[in-house]
């Protein structure tokens, strides 16, 4: 068998045996995948991560309205773990900060839930990565900048603190979106959000548009570690018998 052909076959077989890198996203409606086109033009950033990474299979397990509490209690977290991912991107906060009794958590409980998720992800061999919730696009009095506080700060700080305690990377999407909206202005930032109806006063301050989801995914992907394993080294020359020229 010609040496070049043999090498090609060996590398192809090695690649076929190698498991693909799997990354799972978990969170709420800001992460969730929506069909396109949708009744309202919204999309979650988890649906767009594949646009900015190569060699990674993305599985989006996000559920609208979820918090760390409800996601665990209703079995969604167990479903995400069952994918046996190499990476898990975890973003919660809106439901945890809401007054809804079924989803609300105090920052201390939020931290405990995140800690449990981190332990669970590591137990199955996955690498957890925390993502802070993007800011709620309330306008400040000047109509240009983002209003502070936006009701998420306590949980954002709790996530950052838990990430530091557990030695987990935290991608601060909250800070990145605040900086972005302050730079381009609240009116221009509307393009990143789902819908606007001036006549009836409807304005989405929470959910991303398709364009906004892509921008959020892009910003997150720029902070990610290399998810694609290095290709295997080619076998050493002469390692296989049919590579050695025989003098018969």
N, C-alpha and C positions, 0 to 999 in steps of 0.2 A: 504494500500500500504506500503510495507517495507520502512523504513526510508532511507536506503542507496539508493534504487532505486529512491525514490522521489527526493532526493538531486541531483542525477545524471541527472534526467530529467530537473530539474529546472536550473542547471548550463548549460546544453546543450542548453536549450531554450534561456538563457541569452546570451550565446556565439553566437547563431545564429542571435539574434537581433542586436548584436554589429556591428557597421560598421567597415570594415577593414581600417587600416591605409593606406592612399594613399600618395605616394611621387612622384612628377613630376620633371623631369630634363629638363631644357631648356638651349639652347646654340647653338653651331655651329657644324662643322664636327668633332671636337674633342670629342664631347658628343654624337653625333648622333649614332643610331643603324644601322649597316650594316648587310645584310644577310651573313651567313657563310655556305659554302665558298663564298668569294667575288672575283671579277675580280682582284682587288689588295688586298693584305692581310692586310686590316686596320679595326679597330674597335674603337668605341667611348666608353668612360668609363661609360656613362649612360646605356649602354647595359649590364654592368656587376655588377651593384650595388646590384642586388638581391642575388649575390653570398655571400655577406658579411653582409646581414641583414636578420632578421627573422620576420615573421608576418607583412610584409610591401608589399603592391602592388605597383610596380614601373611602371610609365608611362613615356616614353621618347618622349618628344615633340621637341627635338633639330632638327635644319635644317642646312644642309651644307651651308657654306658661309654667315651665318647670323651675324648681329651685333645687338646691342640694338636697333638701329634705324630701320633697315629693319625688325627685328622680330616684332616690335610693328606696324610699318606701314603696313605690309602685312597680319596682322591678326593672326599671329602665337601665339602671346601672349594671345590674347582673347581665342584661342582654348585651351591653357594650363590652363587658369583660369577656363574654363568650366568644367574641370575635378574635380573641388572643392577639391583640395588636402589638406592634413594636413600639408605637407611640400613641399617647392619648392626650389630646388637647381638651382642656376642661375650662369652660366659661359659664359661670352662673353669677347671679347678683340681683337681677331685677325682681325675680320672684322672692328671693330672700329678703330684699329690702321693702317689699310691699307689705301692706297691713293684712293681706289675706291669710287667715289662720292656718289654712292647709299648706301654705308654701312659706310663710314668714319664718325667718330665723334671726336671732340676735347674732351680732358679729362673733361672739364666742362659740355659739353652736355652729355657725357657718364655718369657722376655722376647724372645729372638730370634724365636721362632715368632709371638708376638703382633705384633712389629714387622713381620714379613713379611705377616701378615694385614692390618695397617693399610696398608702400601704397596699391597697388591693391591686392597683396597677403594677406595682413593683413585684407583688407576689406571683403574678402571671408572666413576669419577665418583660413588662412594658415600661416605657419611660414616660412618666406623666409630665405635662407642661401646662402650667396655669395661664389663663388669659383673663385679664381684668375686663369687666363689662364696659363697653363703649359708653361715652357720656350721653345723657338724655339732652336733646337739643333744645333746651329752654333758652330764649334770648335774654340777655341782660337789658338793663334799662336803655342802653344806647342803641339797642336793636342790631348790633353788629357782633358783639362778643357773646360767649357762652355764659349763661348764668351760673354762678357758684354760690352756695353748694347746689348739686343736682340730685341730692338724696341718695347717692351711691357711695359717697366718700368713705363712710365707716366700713362698708363691706370691701371696698377696694383696698383700703389700708389693711384690713384683716387678711385678705388674700395675699398681699405682698409680704406681710409678716409671717404667714404660715409657709409660704414658699421659702423664705429665708431660713426658717426653723428646720424645715425638712430637706433643705438643700435641693430645691426644685426650681427650675427656670420659671420666671414669671414674665410674660409678655404684657406690658402695660398698655393695652389698647385704649383704656380710659384716658391716659395722659396723651397718647398719640392723637386721639380724636379731638380732645380739647385744644391741643396745639393747632391741629389742622383747621378746625372751625374758627378759631381766633385769627388765623392767618388769612383765610379766604372770606370770612364773614358769614354770619348766620343766613342771610338771604341766598348767597351762592351755595351754601351747604345743603340747601333744600334738594339739590340735584342728587344728593347721596341718600335721600330718604324716599319712602314709599309713595306718598301721595300728598296732594295739596288741592284744596278747593276753597278759593278765596271767597266765593259767594256764600258758602255755608259755614265757613270758618274751620273746615277740617284741615288739620295739618299734622302729619306724622312726625313725631319727635323722637321716635324710638326705633322703628324698623327700617332696615336698609332697602333702598331700591336695588335693582340688579347691578347698576353701576356702583352703588355704594358698597354692596357685598363684595364686588370685585376689588374695590380699593381697600376694604378692610382685610380681605384675604391676602392682597399684595403686601400690605404693611406687616401682617402677621408672618407671612412666609419669609420676609427679609430678616426676621429675628430667629428663625428656626435653625437648629443644628442640621448638619448634613444627614439626611435620612436614608440616603442610598449607600449601601455597603460597597466597599471597594471591590472591584472584580477580582476573582481569584488569579493568582499568578499562573502563567502557563507552565506546564510540566517541564522539567529540565530535559535538555537534549539527551537522547540516549536512554531515557528512563524506561521506555517501552521497547520490547524486543524488535518490533517491526520497524523501529526507527534506525536500527543498526544495519548497515549494509552488509549483506552476507556474500561471502565469496564462495559459491558452490562450484 
